[in-house]
């Protein structure tokens, strides 16, 4: 299997939310985290059935257990390093060809960097990471195969590859 990472640039559909009051106030980002059925800037396409299967497993194994961590930038490794965790995905649901997510910005050192960037008006994106195989198909792009497994639904990045996942 090969490490597959995807960035989803936004069309201003991802938003920053604040929930709670006082010391219990938390910052969240939400919007399109994953994309299926459309060739991205990395010249890859995820069939809907492949993405649905990966999301279902990720929801069960990570999100439902409060383990859906994402890092600041993409590392070279497929698995998340908790020392570099910046966000925790709390929701991931299908909406058309996209899977919309919600992630809490963590109080970790990397999360604080993300929080400060957002507060200073920097536009950031999200990007998935996983393992799987690719099959070359017509028109010069690769199709992600059904062995694909998400290792994170979202890392925080600055130059996403898909056309719909920047946050404000």
TIRO-2110 file (N, C-alpha, C; in Angstrom, 1 decimal):
// TIRO-2110
0.8, -1.2, 0.0, N, 1, A
0.0, 0.0, 0.0, CA, 1, A
0.9, 1.2, 0.0, C, 1, A
0.3, 2.3, -0.5, N, 2, A
1.0, 3.5, -0.7, CA, 2, A
0.3, 4.6, 0.2, C, 2, A
1.2, 5.5, 0.7, N, 3, A
0.6, 6.7, 1.4, CA, 3, A
-0.1, 7.6, 0.4, C, 3, A
-1.3, 7.9, 0.7, N, 4, A
-2.1, 8.8, -0.1, CA, 4, A
-2.6, 10.0, 0.7, C, 4, A
-2.2, 11.2, 0.3, N, 5, A
-2.7, 12.4, 1.0, CA, 5, A
-3.4, 13.3, 0.0, C, 5, A
-4.4, 13.9, 0.4, N, 6, A
-5.3, 14.8, -0.4, CA, 6, A
-5.6, 16.0, 0.3, C, 6, A
-5.5, 17.1, -0.4, N, 7, A
-5.9, 18.4, 0.2, CA, 7, A
-7.2, 18.9, -0.6, C, 7, A
-8.1, 19.4, 0.2, N, 8, A
-9.4, 19.8, -0.4, CA, 8, A
-9.5, 21.4, -0.3, C, 8, A
-9.1, 22.1, -1.3, N, 9, A
-9.3, 23.6, -1.2, CA, 9, A
-10.8, 24.0, -1.2, C, 9, A
-11.1, 25.0, -0.5, N, 10, A
-12.5, 25.4, -0.3, CA, 10, A
-13.0, 26.4, -1.3, C, 10, A
-14.3, 26.5, -1.3, N, 11, A
-15.0, 27.6, -2.0, CA, 11, A
-15.7, 28.4, -0.9, C, 11, A
-15.0, 28.6, 0.2, N, 12, A
-15.5, 29.4, 1.3, CA, 12, A
-16.7, 28.6, 2.0, C, 12, A
-16.7, 27.3, 1.9, N, 13, A
-17.7, 26.5, 2.5, CA, 13, A
-17.3, 26.1, 3.9, C, 13, A
-16.1, 26.2, 4.3, N, 14, A
-15.6, 25.8, 5.6, CA, 14, A
-15.6, 27.0, 6.5, C, 14, A
-16.1, 26.8, 7.7, N, 15, A
-16.2, 28.0, 8.6, CA, 15, A
-15.6, 27.7, 9.9, C, 15, A
-15.3, 28.7, 10.6, N, 16, A
-14.7, 28.7, 12.0, CA, 16, A
-15.9, 29.0, 12.9, C, 16, A
-16.0, 28.1, 13.9, N, 17, A
-17.1, 28.2, 14.9, CA, 17, A
-16.5, 28.3, 16.3, C, 17, A
-17.1, 29.0, 17.2, N, 18, A
-16.7, 29.0, 18.6, CA, 18, A
-17.9, 28.5, 19.4, C, 18, A
-17.7, 27.5, 20.2, N, 19, A
-18.7, 26.9, 21.1, CA, 19, A
-18.3, 27.0, 22.5, C, 19, A
-19.3, 27.3, 23.4, N, 20, A
-19.1, 27.4, 24.8, CA, 20, A
-18.8, 28.8, 25.2, C, 20, A
-18.6, 29.0, 26.6, N, 21, A
-18.4, 30.3, 27.1, CA, 21, A
-17.2, 30.3, 28.1, C, 21, A
-16.6, 31.4, 28.2, N, 22, A
-15.5, 31.5, 29.2, CA, 22, A
-14.4, 30.5, 29.0, C, 22, A
-13.9, 29.9, 30.1, N, 23, A
-12.8, 28.9, 30.0, CA, 23, A
-13.2, 27.7, 29.2, C, 23, A
-14.5, 27.4, 29.0, N, 24, A
-14.9, 26.2, 28.3, CA, 24, A
-15.1, 26.5, 26.8, C, 24, A
-14.7, 27.7, 26.3, N, 25, A
-14.9, 28.0, 24.9, CA, 25, A
-13.9, 27.3, 24.1, C, 25, A
-14.4, 26.7, 23.0, N, 26, A
-13.6, 25.9, 22.0, CA, 26, A
-13.8, 26.4, 20.6, C, 26, A
-12.8, 26.3, 19.8, N, 27, A
-12.8, 26.7, 18.4, CA, 27, A
-12.9, 25.5, 17.6, C, 27, A
-13.8, 25.5, 16.6, N, 28, A
-14.0, 24.4, 15.6, CA, 28, A
-13.9, 24.9, 14.2, C, 28, A
-13.5, 24.0, 13.3, N, 29, A
-13.6, 24.3, 11.9, CA, 29, A
-14.5, 23.3, 11.3, C, 29, A
-15.3, 23.7, 10.3, N, 30, A
-16.2, 22.8, 9.6, CA, 30, A
-16.4, 23.1, 8.2, C, 30, A
-16.8, 22.1, 7.4, N, 31, A
-17.0, 22.2, 6.0, CA, 31, A
-16.6, 20.9, 5.2, C, 31, A
-16.3, 21.0, 3.9, N, 32, A
-15.9, 19.8, 3.2, CA, 32, A
-14.5, 19.3, 3.5, C, 32, A
-14.4, 18.1, 4.0, N, 33, A
-13.1, 17.5, 4.4, CA, 33, A
-12.6, 16.5, 3.3, C, 33, A
-13.6, 15.8, 2.7, N, 34, A
-13.2, 14.8, 1.7, CA, 34, A
-14.0, 14.9, 0.5, C, 34, A
-13.5, 14.5, -0.7, N, 35, A
-14.2, 14.6, -1.9, CA, 35, A
-14.1, 13.2, -2.7, C, 35, A
-15.2, 12.8, -3.3, N, 36, A
-15.3, 11.6, -4.1, CA, 36, A
-15.8, 12.0, -5.5, C, 36, A
-15.5, 11.0, -6.4, N, 37, A
-16.1, 11.1, -7.8, CA, 37, A
-15.5, 12.3, -8.6, C, 37, A
-14.6, 13.0, -8.1, N, 38, A
-14.1, 14.2, -8.9, CA, 38, A
-12.5, 14.1, -8.8, C, 38, A
-11.9, 14.3, -10.0, N, 39, A
-10.4, 14.3, -10.1, CA, 39, A
-9.9, 15.5, -9.3, C, 39, A
-8.9, 15.3, -8.4, N, 40, A
-8.4, 16.4, -7.7, CA, 40, A
-7.1, 16.9, -8.3, C, 40, A
-6.4, 17.9, -7.6, N, 41, A
-5.2, 18.4, -8.2, CA, 41, A
-4.0, 17.4, -8.1, C, 41, A
-4.2, 16.4, -7.4, N, 42, A
-3.1, 15.3, -7.3, CA, 42, A
-3.4, 14.3, -8.4, C, 42, A
-4.4, 14.6, -9.3, N, 43, A
-4.7, 13.6, -10.4, CA, 43, A
-5.2, 12.3, -9.9, C, 43, A
-6.0, 12.3, -8.8, N, 44, A
-6.6, 11.1, -8.2, CA, 44, A
-8.1, 11.3, -8.1, C, 44, A
-8.8, 10.2, -8.2, N, 45, A
-10.2, 10.2, -8.0, CA, 45, A
-10.6, 9.1, -7.1, C, 45, A
-11.5, 9.3, -6.2, N, 46, A
-12.0, 8.3, -5.2, CA, 46, A
-13.4, 7.9, -5.6, C, 46, A
-13.6, 6.7, -6.0, N, 47, A
-15.0, 6.3, -6.2, CA, 47, A
-15.8, 6.4, -5.0, C, 47, A
-17.1, 6.7, -5.1, N, 48, A
-17.9, 7.0, -3.9, CA, 48, A
-17.9, 5.8, -3.0, C, 48, A
-18.1, 4.6, -3.6, N, 49, A
-18.1, 3.4, -2.7, CA, 49, A
-16.8, 3.2, -1.9, C, 49, A
-15.7, 3.5, -2.5, N, 50, A
-14.4, 3.4, -1.8, CA, 50, A
-14.4, 4.4, -0.6, C, 50, A
-14.8, 5.7, -0.9, N, 51, A
-14.8, 6.7, 0.1, CA, 51, A
-15.8, 6.4, 1.2, C, 51, A
-17.0, 6.0, 0.9, N, 52, A
-18.0, 5.6, 1.9, CA, 52, A
-17.5, 4.6, 2.8, C, 52, A
-16.9, 3.5, 2.3, N, 53, A
-16.3, 2.4, 3.1, CA, 53, A
-15.2, 3.0, 4.0, C, 53, A
-14.3, 3.8, 3.5, N, 54, A
-13.3, 4.4, 4.4, CA, 54, A
-13.8, 5.3, 5.5, C, 54, A
-14.8, 6.1, 5.1, N, 55, A
-15.4, 7.0, 6.1, CA, 55, A
-16.2, 6.2, 7.2, C, 55, A
-16.9, 5.2, 6.8, N, 56, A
-17.6, 4.4, 7.8, CA, 56, A
-16.6, 3.8, 8.8, C, 56, A
-15.5, 3.3, 8.3, N, 57, A
-14.5, 2.7, 9.2, CA, 57, A
-13.9, 3.7, 10.1, C, 57, A
-13.6, 4.9, 9.5, N, 58, A
-12.9, 6.0, 10.3, CA, 58, A
-13.9, 6.5, 11.3, C, 58, A
-15.2, 6.6, 11.0, N, 59, A
-16.1, 7.0, 12.0, CA, 59, A
-16.2, 6.0, 13.2, C, 59, A
-16.2, 4.8, 12.9, N, 60, A
-16.3, 3.7, 13.9, CA, 60, A
-15.0, 3.6, 14.7, C, 60, A
-13.8, 3.6, 14.1, N, 61, A
-12.6, 3.4, 14.7, CA, 61, A
-11.9, 4.6, 15.4, C, 61, A
-12.2, 5.8, 14.9, N, 62, A
-11.6, 7.0, 15.3, CA, 62, A
-12.5, 8.0, 15.9, C, 62, A
-13.4, 8.5, 15.1, N, 63, A
-14.3, 9.6, 15.6, CA, 63, A
-15.1, 9.2, 16.8, C, 63, A
-15.8, 8.1, 16.7, N, 64, A
-16.6, 7.6, 17.8, CA, 64, A
-15.8, 7.4, 19.1, C, 64, A
-14.5, 7.2, 19.0, N, 65, A
-13.7, 7.0, 20.2, CA, 65, A
-12.8, 8.2, 20.5, C, 65, A
-13.1, 9.4, 20.0, N, 66, A
-12.4, 10.6, 20.2, CA, 66, A
-10.9, 10.4, 19.9, C, 66, A
-10.6, 9.8, 18.7, N, 67, A
-9.2, 9.5, 18.3, CA, 67, A
-9.0, 10.1, 16.9, C, 67, A
-9.9, 10.9, 16.4, N, 68, A
-9.7, 11.4, 15.0, CA, 68, A
-8.8, 12.6, 14.9, C, 68, A
-7.5, 12.4, 15.3, N, 69, A
-6.6, 13.5, 15.3, CA, 69, A
-6.1, 13.8, 13.9, C, 69, A
-5.7, 15.1, 13.7, N, 70, A
-5.0, 15.6, 12.5, CA, 70, A
-3.9, 16.5, 12.9, C, 70, A
-2.9, 16.5, 12.1, N, 71, A
-1.6, 17.3, 12.4, CA, 71, A
-1.6, 18.6, 11.6, C, 71, A
-0.7, 19.5, 12.0, N, 72, A
-0.4, 20.7, 11.3, CA, 72, A
0.6, 20.3, 10.2, C, 72, A
0.2, 20.4, 8.9, N, 73, A
0.9, 20.0, 7.7, CA, 73, A
1.0, 18.5, 7.6, C, 73, A
1.3, 18.0, 6.4, N, 74, A
1.4, 16.5, 6.2, CA, 74, A
2.8, 16.0, 6.5, C, 74, A
2.9, 15.1, 7.4, N, 75, A
4.2, 14.4, 7.6, CA, 75, A
4.4, 13.3, 6.5, C, 75, A
5.6, 12.8, 6.5, N, 76, A
5.9, 11.7, 5.5, CA, 76, A
5.3, 10.3, 5.9, C, 76, A
4.9, 10.2, 7.2, N, 77, A
4.4, 9.0, 7.7, CA, 77, A
2.8, 8.9, 7.6, C, 77, A
2.3, 7.7, 7.4, N, 78, A
0.9, 7.6, 7.3, CA, 78, A
0.1, 7.8, 8.6, C, 78, A
0.7, 7.4, 9.7, N, 79, A
-0.1, 7.5, 11.0, CA, 79, A
0.1, 8.8, 11.7, C, 79, A
-0.9, 9.2, 12.4, N, 80, A
-0.8, 10.5, 13.1, CA, 80, A
0.1, 10.4, 14.3, C, 80, A
0.9, 11.4, 14.5, N, 81, A
1.8, 11.5, 15.7, CA, 81, A
1.1, 12.4, 16.7, C, 81, A
0.6, 11.9, 17.8, N, 82, A
-0.1, 12.7, 18.8, CA, 82, A
0.6, 14.0, 19.3, C, 82, A
2.0, 13.9, 19.3, N, 83, A
2.8, 15.1, 19.7, CA, 83, A
2.6, 16.3, 18.7, C, 83, A
2.1, 16.0, 17.5, N, 84, A
1.9, 17.0, 16.5, CA, 84, A
0.5, 17.3, 16.2, C, 84, A
-0.4, 16.7, 17.0, N, 85, A
-1.8, 16.9, 16.8, CA, 85, A
-2.3, 18.4, 16.9, C, 85, A
-3.1, 18.8, 16.0, N, 86, A
-3.6, 20.2, 16.0, CA, 86, A
-5.1, 20.3, 16.1, C, 86, A
-5.8, 19.2, 15.5, N, 87, A
-7.2, 19.2, 15.5, CA, 87, A
-7.7, 17.8, 15.8, C, 87, A
-9.0, 17.7, 16.2, N, 88, A
-9.6, 16.4, 16.3, CA, 88, A
-11.0, 16.4, 15.6, C, 88, A
-11.1, 15.6, 14.6, N, 89, A
-12.4, 15.5, 13.9, CA, 89, A
-13.4, 14.9, 14.8, C, 89, A
-14.6, 15.6, 14.8, N, 90, A
-15.7, 15.1, 15.7, CA, 90, A
-16.9, 14.7, 14.9, C, 90, A
-17.0, 15.1, 13.6, N, 91, A
-18.1, 14.7, 12.8, CA, 91, A
-17.6, 14.5, 11.3, C, 91, A
-18.2, 13.6, 10.6, N, 92, A
-17.8, 13.4, 9.2, CA, 92, A
-19.1, 12.7, 8.6, C, 92, A
-19.8, 13.5, 7.7, N, 93, A
-21.0, 13.0, 7.1, CA, 93, A
-21.1, 13.3, 5.6, C, 93, A
-21.7, 12.5, 4.9, N, 94, A
-21.8, 12.6, 3.4, CA, 94, A
-22.8, 13.7, 3.1, C, 94, A
-22.4, 14.5, 2.1, N, 95, A
-23.2, 15.6, 1.5, CA, 95, A
-22.9, 15.7, 0.0, C, 95, A
-23.6, 15.0, -0.8, N, 96, A
-23.4, 14.9, -2.3, CA, 96, A
-22.1, 14.1, -2.5, C, 96, A
-21.1, 14.8, -3.2, N, 97, A
-19.8, 14.1, -3.5, CA, 97, A
-18.8, 14.4, -2.4, C, 97, A
-19.2, 15.2, -1.4, N, 98, A
-18.3, 15.6, -0.4, CA, 98, A
-18.7, 14.9, 0.9, C, 98, A
-17.7, 14.9, 1.8, N, 99, A
-17.9, 14.4, 3.2, CA, 99, A
-17.6, 15.6, 4.1, C, 99, A
-18.6, 16.2, 4.7, N, 100, A
-18.4, 17.4, 5.5, CA, 100, A
-18.0, 17.0, 6.9, C, 100, A
-17.1, 17.7, 7.4, N, 101, A
-16.5, 17.4, 8.7, CA, 101, A
-16.6, 18.6, 9.6, C, 101, A
-16.4, 18.3, 10.9, N, 102, A
-16.3, 19.3, 11.9, CA, 102, A
-15.1, 18.8, 12.8, C, 102, A
-14.2, 19.7, 13.1, N, 103, A
-13.0, 19.4, 13.9, CA, 103, A
-12.8, 20.5, 15.0, C, 103, A
-12.4, 20.0, 16.2, N, 104, A
-12.1, 20.9, 17.3, CA, 104, A
-10.6, 21.2, 17.2, C, 104, A
-10.3, 22.5, 17.3, N, 105, A
-8.9, 23.0, 17.3, CA, 105, A
-8.4, 22.7, 18.7, C, 105, A
-7.4, 21.9, 18.9, N, 106, A
-6.9, 21.4, 20.2, CA, 106, A
-6.1, 22.5, 20.9, C, 106, A
-6.0, 22.3, 22.2, N, 107, A
-5.2, 23.2, 23.0, CA, 107, A
-3.7, 22.7, 23.1, C, 107, A
-3.3, 21.9, 22.2, N, 108, A
-1.9, 21.4, 22.1, CA, 108, A
-1.0, 22.6, 21.5, C, 108, A
0.3, 22.5, 21.5, N, 109, A
1.1, 23.5, 20.9, CA, 109, A
0.8, 23.7, 19.4, C, 109, A
0.6, 22.6, 18.6, N, 110, A
0.2, 22.8, 17.2, CA, 110, A
-1.2, 23.4, 17.0, C, 110, A
-2.1, 23.0, 17.9, N, 111, A
-3.5, 23.5, 17.9, CA, 111, A
-3.4, 25.0, 18.2, C, 111, A
-2.6, 25.5, 19.1, N, 112, A
-2.5, 26.9, 19.4, CA, 112, A
-2.0, 27.7, 18.2, C, 112, A
-1.1, 27.1, 17.4, N, 113, A
-0.6, 27.7, 16.2, CA, 113, A
-1.7, 27.9, 15.2, C, 113, A
-2.5, 26.8, 15.1, N, 114, A
-3.7, 26.9, 14.2, CA, 114, A
-4.7, 28.0, 14.7, C, 114, A
-5.0, 28.0, 15.9, N, 115, A
-5.9, 29.0, 16.5, CA, 115, A
-5.4, 30.4, 16.2, C, 115, A
-4.1, 30.6, 16.5, N, 116, A
-3.5, 32.0, 16.2, CA, 116, A
-3.5, 32.3, 14.8, C, 116, A
-3.3, 31.4, 13.9, N, 117, A
-3.3, 31.7, 12.5, CA, 117, A
-4.7, 32.1, 12.1, C, 117, A
-5.7, 31.3, 12.5, N, 118, A
-7.1, 31.7, 12.2, CA, 118, A
-7.5, 33.0, 12.8, C, 118, A
-7.1, 33.3, 14.0, N, 119, A
-7.4, 34.6, 14.7, CA, 119, A
-6.8, 35.8, 13.9, C, 119, A
-5.6, 35.5, 13.3, N, 120, A
-4.9, 36.5, 12.5, CA, 120, A
-5.4, 36.6, 11.1, C, 120, A
-6.4, 35.8, 10.7, N, 121, A
-7.0, 35.9, 9.4, CA, 121, A
-6.4, 35.1, 8.3, C, 121, A
-5.5, 34.2, 8.7, N, 122, A
-4.8, 33.3, 7.7, CA, 122, A
-5.8, 32.3, 7.2, C, 122, A
-5.9, 32.1, 5.9, N, 123, A
-6.8, 31.1, 5.3, CA, 123, A
-6.1, 29.7, 5.3, C, 123, A
-6.6, 28.7, 6.0, N, 124, A
-6.0, 27.4, 6.0, CA, 124, A
-6.9, 26.4, 5.3, C, 124, A
-6.4, 25.2, 5.0, N, 125, A
-7.2, 24.2, 4.4, CA, 125, A
-7.0, 22.9, 5.2, C, 125, A
-7.8, 21.9, 4.8, N, 126, A
-7.7, 20.6, 5.4, CA, 126, A
-7.3, 19.6, 4.3, C, 126, A
-6.8, 18.5, 4.7, N, 127, A
-6.3, 17.5, 3.8, CA, 127, A
-6.3, 16.1, 4.5, C, 127, A
-6.8, 15.1, 3.7, N, 128, A
-6.9, 13.7, 4.3, CA, 128, A
-5.5, 13.0, 4.1, C, 128, A
-5.4, 11.9, 4.8, N, 129, A
-4.2, 11.1, 4.7, CA, 129, A
-4.7, 9.6, 4.9, C, 129, A
-4.1, 8.7, 4.1, N, 130, A
-4.5, 7.3, 4.2, CA, 130, A
-3.6, 6.4, 3.4, C, 130, A
-3.9, 5.1, 3.4, N, 131, A
-3.1, 4.1, 2.8, CA, 131, A
-4.0, 3.4, 1.8, C, 131, A
-3.4, 3.1, 0.6, N, 132, A
-4.2, 2.4, -0.4, CA, 132, A
-3.4, 2.2, -1.7, C, 132, A
-4.1, 1.6, -2.7, N, 133, A
-3.4, 1.4, -4.0, CA, 133, A
-4.1, 2.2, -5.0, C, 133, A
-3.4, 2.5, -6.0, N, 134, A
-3.9, 3.3, -7.1, CA, 134, A
-3.8, 2.5, -8.4, C, 134, A
-4.8, 2.8, -9.3, N, 135, A
-4.9, 2.2, -10.6, CA, 135, A
-4.9, 3.3, -11.7, C, 135, A
-3.9, 3.3, -12.6, N, 136, A
-4.0, 4.3, -13.6, CA, 136, A
-5.2, 4.0, -14.5, C, 136, A
-5.9, 5.1, -14.8, N, 137, A
-7.1, 5.1, -15.7, CA, 137, A
-6.9, 6.1, -16.8, C, 137, A
-7.8, 6.1, -17.7, N, 138, A
-7.8, 7.0, -18.9, CA, 138, A
-7.6, 8.4, -18.5, C, 138, A
-7.2, 9.2, -19.4, N, 139, A
-7.1, 10.7, -19.2, CA, 139, A
-6.0, 11.0, -18.2, C, 139, A
-5.1, 10.1, -17.9, N, 140, A
-3.9, 10.5, -17.1, CA, 140, A
-4.1, 10.6, -15.6, C, 140, A
-5.2, 10.1, -15.0, N, 141, A
-5.3, 10.2, -13.6, CA, 141, A
-5.4, 8.8, -13.0, C, 141, A
-5.3, 8.7, -11.7, N, 142, A
-5.3, 7.5, -10.9, CA, 142, A
-6.6, 7.3, -10.1, C, 142, A
-7.1, 6.1, -10.1, N, 143, A
-8.3, 5.8, -9.3, CA, 143, A
-7.8, 5.1, -8.0, C, 143, A
-8.3, 5.6, -6.9, N, 144, A
-8.0, 5.0, -5.6, CA, 144, A
-8.8, 3.7, -5.5, C, 144, A
-8.1, 2.6, -5.1, N, 145, A
-8.8, 1.3, -5.0, CA, 145, A
-9.5, 1.1, -3.7, C, 145, A
-10.3, 0.0, -3.7, N, 146, A
-11.1, -0.2, -2.5, CA, 146, A
-10.4, -0.7, -1.3, C, 146, A
-9.1, -0.8, -1.3, N, 147, A
-8.3, -1.1, -0.1, CA, 147, A
-7.9, 0.1, 0.7, C, 147, A
-8.4, 1.3, 0.2, N, 148, A
-8.1, 2.6, 0.8, CA, 148, A
-8.6, 2.6, 2.3, C, 148, A
-7.7, 3.1, 3.2, N, 149, A
-8.0, 3.3, 4.6, CA, 149, A
-7.6, 4.7, 5.0, C, 149, A
-8.5, 5.4, 5.6, N, 150, A
-8.1, 6.7, 6.1, CA, 150, A
-7.3, 6.6, 7.4, C, 150, A
-6.2, 7.3, 7.5, N, 151, A
-5.5, 7.4, 8.7, CA, 151, A
-5.8, 8.7, 9.4, C, 151, A
-6.2, 9.7, 8.7, N, 152, A
-6.8, 10.9, 9.3, CA, 152, A
-7.7, 11.6, 8.2, C, 152, A
-8.8, 12.0, 8.7, N, 153, A
-9.8, 12.7, 7.8, CA, 153, A
-9.3, 14.1, 7.5, C, 153, A
-8.5, 14.7, 8.4, N, 154, A
-8.1, 16.1, 8.1, CA, 154, A
-6.8, 16.4, 8.8, C, 154, A
-5.8, 16.8, 8.1, N, 155, A
-4.6, 17.6, 8.6, CA, 155, A
-4.8, 19.0, 8.2, C, 155, A
-4.2, 20.0, 8.9, N, 156, A
-4.3, 21.4, 8.5, CA, 156, A
-3.2, 21.7, 7.6, C, 156, A
-3.5, 22.2, 6.4, N, 157, A
-2.5, 22.5, 5.4, CA, 157, A
-2.7, 23.9, 4.8, C, 157, A
-1.8, 24.3, 4.0, N, 158, A
-1.9, 25.6, 3.4, CA, 158, A
-2.0, 25.6, 1.9, C, 158, A
-1.9, 24.4, 1.2, N, 159, A
-2.0, 24.4, -0.2, CA, 159, A
-2.7, 23.1, -0.6, C, 159, A
-4.1, 23.0, -0.4, N, 160, A
-4.8, 21.8, -0.6, CA, 160, A
-4.9, 21.4, -2.1, C, 160, A
-5.2, 20.1, -2.4, N, 161, A
-5.2, 19.6, -3.8, CA, 161, A
-6.7, 19.5, -4.3, C, 161, A
-7.6, 19.3, -3.4, N, 162, A
-9.0, 19.2, -3.9, CA, 162, A
-9.6, 20.6, -4.0, C, 162, A
-10.6, 20.8, -4.7, N, 163, A
-11.1, 22.2, -4.9, CA, 163, A
-12.1, 22.8, -3.9, C, 163, A
-12.2, 22.2, -2.7, N, 164, A
-13.2, 22.7, -1.8, CA, 164, A
-12.9, 22.7, -0.3, C, 164, A
-11.7, 22.9, 0.2, N, 165, A
-11.5, 22.7, 1.6, CA, 165, A
-10.6, 23.7, 2.4, C, 165, A
-10.7, 25.0, 2.1, N, 166, A
-10.1, 26.0, 2.9, CA, 166, A
-11.0, 26.4, 4.0, C, 166, A
-10.4, 26.8, 5.1, N, 167, A
-11.2, 27.3, 6.3, CA, 167, A
-10.8, 28.8, 6.5, C, 167, A
-11.7, 29.5, 7.1, N, 168, A
-11.4, 30.9, 7.3, CA, 168, A
-11.2, 31.2, 8.8, C, 168, A
END
